[in-house]
């Protein structure tokens, strides 16, 4: 007899024994029953359908999702199925079929499979689907729809079956056939939309893109000896979309003479990418078309206009500008596109929506088909949106907006440079000038440099003064980034270019730019020489407010270098001279940084009280109306000074204020530094322990050296 009874199994009947004995036993199919000297396996008289398509070849990258499906199938909770979603081509069907093959043995009454997609976007009705499933299980099919539903529910209570429904078009199509309550059946569904109205508790999985290792594995099987760099380019062109990767692998394996390098060259042509992603009856375009066909005209308009400018992602106001609709309407359209799985969404304080690279190229095709006017109008509205947003962001001392938007601003600049019209060049210049003061080596380095470089390239045929201005800006922007290769555009021989540029002060600033890069990379002697050259050049120029302020910044920077070189008394003289000239120029930020430099110099000379007083004077200037948002750095230095004096409680206050200032500036590096010192200062009831010096990882005995303060704009 069976050792245990399993409740979710069909009634089975043993065959007639040797003496004609019949027995009805509730046990799993395949259980062996001992009858005398015979061990007889139980068989079911019901048909056991096995309708699954073949397992997908080279199934990679979805192991976690397949495990979740298996756990849901064997779990004892209320979940009666799994709904697999994801963008077109994400591999929903492949995962459903692979998972069904893996768990099919748990369902002794069989596996039924139905493909519900159709070219017209409708597919079989609920009535037709119920009849088809009843026939698959060998049951009688009533004529009336209500009777079919009753027969199907009765059958699910009696049998343990796996129902796989691929490409569900709408909730009403499958609601009547899904398992309910503690039924023996389990369902695996795939759909192009979220189907949020389904009444049955389902585990919902939304598939993303394959990661790079999985994508490489999928293509590596097709071309095991291919150049890894070329395969990486193919992976990037497919952007992690499983359907595209499978098509590329199939083409490489099936087309004689087609090499990975040649295929990459074909896919690289932006206008031809979607057409090239086709192999036999599989095509990325067909998958995209099926989802696009289910949209209404307003949603289609929003979809194609989102592709007008290749932004990394878009907020509701940005989408409203592209589409030319009100923000409330844009939010509704974005929600519909997200439910149709044509957009990704990153939730947060400001939700952001992203379009997959291949879907964007498909949207660009739709936009080109409408003529150039629609794309140009959408781009012009987006530029206007960003101009207004920049004006607002420049008034906000917090840099959170810039931290989120640098990639988008760089993409917008690239689009304007590619357009090449007088209007777009003017918009690019405005963008480059607006973001010029926002350089931060810890936040905006790459985006800032891309924007300024594009503006410089666009100015190739423009006035020499504009080119010189951008060259100097690019060379001074990377100050403190520790990347000497970031200043290749410093004009050679800037003093000789004065007559050409008509910008003598800006040209001399290029000398200081070279010194900044040398200082950032540790060449203090070279930096000091560069600052002295800049000071001499500025002193030869006719006096004026611009010359005075530029001279003050150069003196301040030279003082910082001399302090770092271990000569605090010379540094103190430079900072005092800089302070006088900042006062003459009326520069409040300059005065704040000069006092900060005086604090560094006095600290290096061992005058702790004088250093603390200088730092506090700098903080007063930072906090004045019109001051600069640099108080966090000054507070950090003051806190370190107080920690060295065994004043942990006062130091902790300064470190916490420095941390808050870093958060407001979205400066993760400064925030981490303040957190480390705050944690060290708070160690124990009396602070950091004997000696009172709060340790900083990686600095050791050098931690009490004066900090390098910014050299100003």
LOZA-774147 format. One record per residue (C-alpha): residue in one letter; y, x, z. Coordinates in steps of 0.02 Angstrom, whole numbers, plus 50000, padded with zeros to 5 digits. Each point is the difference from the previous one (the first is absolute). Layout:
AYXZ
...
REM end
This chain:
X500005000050000
X501795005849975
X500665009950145
X501704991450003
X500814984849925
X501605002549899
X501044984149994
X500925003049835
X498465000049887
X499224986849889
X498464989650040
X498515008649920
X498214994849975
X498475011150003
X498794999049856
X498344991750033
X498915011250110
X498175003649968
X499454984050086
X501354989149921
X501105000850154
X501854996149972
X501375005250122
X501884996649999
X500925014650078
X501885003150026
X500165018649962
X500835011849877
X499295001249827
X498855015249989
X499374998950179
X498135004050011
X498924987250090
X498265004550064
X498704986849950
X498305005950056
X499695016449911
X501424996949876
X501855005450016
X500934988049886
X501865001949953
X501034984250006
X500694994049835
X501324987149958
X499684986449873
X501874999349962
X500705009949854
X500905015850056
X501415003249876
X500625017749974
X501504998049886
X501025015450042
X500635011249859
X499425018250005
X500765011250132
X501555009549942
X499755018149950
X500845013550105
X500554988750140
X501245010850099
X501484997550114
X499554982750069
X498715004750130
X501084993950144
X500284983049919
X498144998249958
X499595003550183
X501224986550056
X499174987549883
X498285004450069
X500584998350180
X500764983049962
X498364994249920
X498935004550151
X501294995550132
X499824985450116
X501814994149994
X500804985649907
X500325009949840
X499014992049860
X500515011149857
X501115013849932
X501474998149880
X500365015949901
X501755001549929
X501035013649920
X501045003649847
X499234997549826
X498765013949967
X499805004650185
X498104998349990
X499774983450090
X498514994749894
X499175017150015
X500144999450189
X499344982150006
X498485004249894
X499635016250093
X500174991550170
X498904985549944
X498645012349946
X500125008650169
X499864984250105
X498954989349882
X498415003750098
X500714990750150
X499894983649902
X498174995749964
X500434984449901
X500915009949868
X501695005049930
X500994989049883
X501435006749894
X501374991049902
X501415007249895
X501454987850015
X501305008649892
X500504993349829
X501225004749863
X501014984350032
X500155004050184
X499054984650059
X498125003050000
X498684987450055
X500524985450110
X499324997450176
X498844986549932
X499295011749866
X499825014450122
X499044989650127
X498794994249867
X499735017749938
X499615006750173
X498804985650038
X499055003749840
X499925018550044
X499114995550162
X498804988049914
X500754984450078
X500294983149917
X501784998049935
X500764982750034
X501214992849874
X501394995150118
X501145013650069
X499894993450178
X498104999949993
X499985017849935
X501065005950145
X498844991250125
X498465007649918
X500775017350003
X500474998950184
X498244993950044
X499265014449903
X501095012950090
X499384993350167
X498205002849946
X500095016549907
X500645017450029
X500875005049839
X501375011949946
X501314992149887
X501055012149894
X501484992249910
X500975011949889
X501804997649942
X500394983850090
X501504991949916
X500564987450133
X499494993950171
X499464982649943
X498735008049885
X498925006750142
X500474990650159
X498524988049984
X498685013649979
X500495012050140
X498895000950155
X500674991050152
X499595002250183
X498365008350053
X499204998349828
X498715012149939
X500985004649843
X501345013249976
X501305001449861
X500825014949913
X501524995249896
X501235009549892
X501674992949947
X501625005149915
X501044990750129
X499944998450188
X499254982250002
X500844996950167
X499504981550001
X498135003150014
X499434990850158
X498505011050039
X500205015150116
X499855015249887
X500215018750021
X501415004249879
X500055017549926
X501395005549883
X499465015349901
X501235013949970
X499935014949883
X498645013150010
X500495015950089
X500115016349903
X498285007050053
X499134983849948
X500954999649836
X499515018049965
X498194996250040
X500004985549878
X500685010649858
X499075015950048
X498344991949959
X500604997049822
X500625017749969
X499185011950126
X500675015649911
X501774993949969
X501565009150057
X500394993450176
X501874999949961
X499724988649850
X498884988450102
X501354999350133
X501254994949867
X498834986149941
X499814994250179
X501904999250015
X500194990649837
X498714987150058
X500934998650167
X498404996450097
X499584984049905
X498094998949993
X499944990749833
X501105013149917
X498955014150073
X498384992049940
X500714997849826
X500565018149994
X498275005750059
X499164988849869
X501105006749860
X499695018050048
X498134996950005
X499884989349843
X501275006549874
X499455016049911
X501365013049991
X501124991750131
X500455013050130
X500864996750166
X501545009549939
X500124989449842
X499784983850096
X501325005350126
X501215003249857
X499674982549933
X500264991850171
X501575010250030
X500934990349866
X500774986750108
X500084986649864
X498175002449956
X499175001850171
X499404982150017
X499314999749822
X499025016050027
X499154993350158
X498664990649903
X498145003349977
X498894987149915
X500294982950077
X500885007250153
X501895001649991
X501375001750130
X501124989149893
X498764985450004
X499915001050190
X501895000150016
X500204985949873
X498834988850099
X501085001450156
X501644999049903
X499434984149913
X499884991050166
X501865002450039
X501414988049966
X501475005449894
X501155004250150
X498655011250072
X499705008349831
X501875003349984
X500045008050172
X498445010349961
X500685007849840
X501745003050071
X499275009350148
X499415012649869
X501755002749929
X500305015150113
X498515010050069
X500454998450185
X498735005350130
X500174983150085
X501264986050010
X500764989250136
X500434981749981
X501855003649960
X499505013149871
X498774987949918
X501334986550000
X501185011749907
X498675004649871
X499514982049969
X501764992850008
X499554987050132
X500524996150177
X499125010050138
X499154984350067
X499254996449829
X499535018349978
X499034999550165
X499014984949938
X499595008349834
X499475016250084
X498854990250117
X499184991749849
X499745016749913
X499275007250159
X498794985450016
X499525002649817
X499645018150053
X501215007249873
X501075008150136
X499655009650159
X501034996450155
X500475011350144
X500494989150148
X501355005350120
X501794996850051
X500435000249815
X498454995149898
X499775010649845
X498994995849845
X499165012649884
X499314998249824
X498495010349949
X500405013149868
X498884992349866
X500634982450038
X501765006949981
X499575006749828
X499294983149955
X501614991950063
X501025012349895
X499054993849846
X500454982150042
X501815005150025
X500095009549834
X499334984749911
X501544990450059
X501205012549918
X501135013250079
X501294987950068
X498964993250145
X499515017350063
X501795006749988
X500714985050093
X498705001750139
X500375018650019
X501884996850005
X499794987050137
X498925012250099
X501315013749986
X501304987950067
X498854995650144
X499765018350046
X501865003749988
X500354986450127
X498555005650110
X500615018149995
X501744994850054
X499254990950150
X498795014150043
X501375013249999
X500874990550140
X498425000450108
X499705016050101
X498144996150001
X499105006849847
X498564987750000
X500564992149835
X500055016949913
X498315004950073
X499234984549921
X500935000949835
X500025018349945
X498554997949879
X500784984349928
X501695008449980
X499185014649910
X499054987949887
X501614990749962
X500875016549959
X498595004949882
X500124983149913
X501895001949979
X499805017749932
X498684994249876
X501094985449942
X501385012349952
X501404987549967
X501795003050061
X499784985950125
X498375007450068
X500765017550014
X501474992850098
X498784990950114
X498995016150023
X501575009650048
X500474986650126
X498265000650075
X499995019150012
X501725000250083
X499544986050121
X498455008750067
X500755017550000
X500435000050187
X498294993250048
X498985015949975
X498795003350144
X498645013249979
X498824990050112
X500244983249913
X500795000049829
X499705017049921
X498964995149849
X500904983849956
X501715007750023
X499605014949889
X499274989049863
X501564989249994
X501225014749995
X498945009349872
X499974984949885
X501894998250016
X500215018449957
X498884998449847
X500974984649943
X501645009850018
X499425013549877
X501234993949868
X501344994950123
X501485009050081
X499665017450068
X500784995050165
X498724986250027
X498575012049964
X500695012850122
X500244986750133
X498184994449984
X499375018049996
X500905004050162
X499384983850079
X498205003849954
X500155017750068
X500794994750166
X498924984750029
X498385009250047
X500865008950144
X498755002550140
X498484994349901
X499235017349994
X499724998949812
X500905013549900
X499354992349839
X501064984650036
X501595009049946
X499665005649821
X501554991149936
X501275010650094
X501255005149864
X499895018549962
X501615009350036
X500924985050075
X501655009350017
X499995003849814
X499784981549963
X501574994250089
X501064998349840
X498594990749911
X499594987650137
X501734996750067
X499164998250171
X500335016650088
X499554994050175
X498384992149943
X499545015549901
X500265011250152
X498914988250101
X498575005849887
X500125016950084
X499744991550167
X498554990449926
X499085016249964
X500315005650178
X499344983550068
X498345002249910
X499875018150059
X500324994550179
X498704986249988
X498695012549942
X500395012650137
X501035012849904
X501435000550125
X500775016149931
X500074992849824
X500704983650067
X501385009050097
X500505009549842
X500064983949900
X501114991450128
X501195014850003
X500134999549809
X500414981550008
X501325002950134
X500835013849898
X500004989149843
X500774985350093
X501365010750077
X500545005149824
X500284981949948
X501674991050020
X500104991550170
X499594981650015
X499024987650103
X498415001949896
X500085019050008
X500334999650188
X498524988750036
X498835009849886
X500535016150087
X499684991950170
X498224995249952
X499655017649935
X500665007750164
X498944987750100
X498455004449900
X500315018750018
X500194997650187
X498314991350007
X499175014649909
X500815012950113
X499384990450151
X498244999949930
X500155018849968
X500355002950185
X501895002649994
X500674985150099
X501745007650027
X500345001849813
X499294982549977
X501204993350131
X501495007249906
X499414992349835
X499774982950079
X501735000550080
X500775004549832
X499024985849919
X500604988050136
X501835004249964
X499804997049814
X499034983950025
X501464994250106
X501235004649860
X498944990449874
X499824984950116
X498105000649993
X499264991650153
X498205003549948
X500455018249973
X500775001350173
X498424992450074
X498885012949915
X501175014350044
X499884995350184
X498124998949979
X500035017849929
X501075005850147
X498674992750115
X498655009849909
X501015016150012
X500394998050186
X498184995750032
X499475015949911
X501245010050104
X499264993150162
X501484988750042
X499004984250038
X501464990350075
X501135004149853
X498634995149878
X499724983350088
X501874996449996
X500095004149814
X498514988949961
X500784985550096
X501655002249906
X499014999149838
X499164984150061
X501694992150037
X500535003649820
X498354993549932
X500274983750093
X501804997649943
X500384987449862
X499795009349837
X498855012850080
X498365005849923
X498254993850046
X499465017150062
X500034996950187
X498115000750008
X499945018449954
X501365004450124
X499134990150137
X498375009149961
X500855016850025
X500864994150159
X498354993550067
X499145016749967
X501425008950089
X499854988550152
X498115002350001
X500245018950007
X501114997450154
X498624990150088
X500964983649987
X498564989449933
X500714982950035
X501635003449908
X499035008449860
X498844985149984
X501514988549976
X500635010849856
X498275001149918
X499814981150007
X501714997649920
X499555013149869
X498394990649964
X500934983549977
X501265008249884
X498575007049896
X499204982749988
X501644992749939
X500095013549867
X498164997849953
X499785018750035
X498175001350051
X500105019050021
X501444999250125
X499184985350090
X498385009850024
X500975015050065
X500944989350126
X498374991850055
X499165016850031
X501435006150108
X500134983350089
X498155000650044
X500125018050060
X501564996550104
X499164985150082
X498465010050055
X499774998750188
X501174992350130
X501305013949984
X499985003149813
X499225013949901
X499435011050143
X500465017750056
X501435007549904
X500494983049931
X499775004749818
X499244985949900
X498785007749876
X500074995849817
X498415001949898
X500055014849883
X501605008250068
X499455009250159
X501315011850070
X501164996949853
X500304982050051
X501665004050088
X500825007349845
X501484989849937
X499514986349881
X500595000749820
X501334986649979
X500424992249834
X501275008849893
X500854984149946
X500154991849831
REM end
